[in-house]
Amino acid sequence: MARIAIVDDSRLVRTFAAAALRSQGHETVEVEPTSLFEVLKVLRETPVDLLVADFLMPECPGESLVRACREDAILRDLPVLVVSAHRDDVSLQRMQQLGITGFLLKPVDAPTLAAKVAEALAD
């Protein structure tokens, strides 16, 4: 199965997503987004097959994280699922232009997360 990084400023959300994905046989890496630099460091040092990232994080905004991944030689091809409690079509369009793999609207249930992850990994 896949190794999946979960980046969300809510520990509860990270824990829920990790448990849901582990129940599907995936390995998870939970990353607390203390800064963009720290998240990128973890992603570079711990190879993952997929990144699931919150869009609205105070210390590491999702758009900045996706942009930094796309500009990084190691991370540029990493599939990214963005999760957000708010649907902002302008921001979503910018994220799609950056090459996100998919988008999920919070609250996300375990079956929906598992299906979207499976779809992202199949691409």
N, C-alpha and C positions, 0 to 999 in steps of 0.2 A: 504494500500500500504506500501512500504518499506521506511525506513529512510536510506539515502545514504550519506556517507561522501565523499567529493571531495577535494583531496589534490593536488594542482598544484601551482607552483610558479608564474604563470601568472593569475592575477586577472581576465583578460578578459576570459580566458579559464574556470576558476571556475564559473564565472557568466553565461557564455553560457551553460555549462554543467548543472548547477543548474536550469536554466530556462527550458532547454529541459526536464529534469527529472521531474520538478514540473508540466510541461504540461501533463505528463503521470500519474499524481496523487501521485507522490512520495514526501516525505519530504526530504529536503537536508540540509546538514551541510557543509558549506564551511570552509576549514581549510587552512590558510596561513602557509606554511611550514618554519617557522622561525628557527626551530631546530627539530631534531628527538625527543628529549625529550618532547617538547611542543606538537607535533603532537600526540605522544603516550598518553600524558596526556588527550588531548581532546577526543581521541578515547576511553579511559578507562572511562572517566566521562560522555560521551554522547553515550550510546549504539546505534550502527548502524547495519543494516542488510547487508551492502555491502560497501566496500571501493573502490573508483575509484582514482587511484594515478598515477601521472606523473612519468616517469622513471628517467628523468634527471632534478634534482633539486639541486642547489648548497648547500643549507643548510640541506637538508634532502633527500639524494639519494633514489630513489625508491627501489633499491635492499636492502639497509640498512633498510628501512621502512618495507618491506615484511619480512625480516629476523627477525627483532625485534618483529613484530606481531606474527610470528610463534613460537618465544621463550617466549611469554607472556601468562600466564595462562588464562587471560581474553580474549585475542584477537586471540589466536592460530587457532581457527576455522573460523575466519572472512573471507568470500569470498573477493577476491581482483581482480579487473580488473586493469591492467597496461596499461597506455597510453603513447606512445612515438612518437616523430617526426622522430626517426631513428630506422630502423630495424637492429639490431645487433643479428645475430643468436646465437652467443656464450652467450651473456647476456640473451637473451630470454630463452635459454635452462637452464641457471642457475636459472632464475625466475620460470620456470616450475618445476624444481626440488624442489624449495621452496614451491610449491603448489599454484601458482596463478590460479585463476579461468579462466582468459582469457586475451587477449592482443588486443589492438586497435592501429592502426597506425594513427597518426595525419596527416592532419586535419580530425577530426571526425565530421560527420554531425549528426543532431539530430535523424533521423530515425535509423541510424546505432548504435548510442549510446543507444537508447531506446531498440533496439533488443538485443544487447549484454547484457544490464542490465537485461532484462527479462530472457534471457537464464541463466545468472549467478544466478539469484534469484530462478530459477526453479530447479537448481541442488541440 
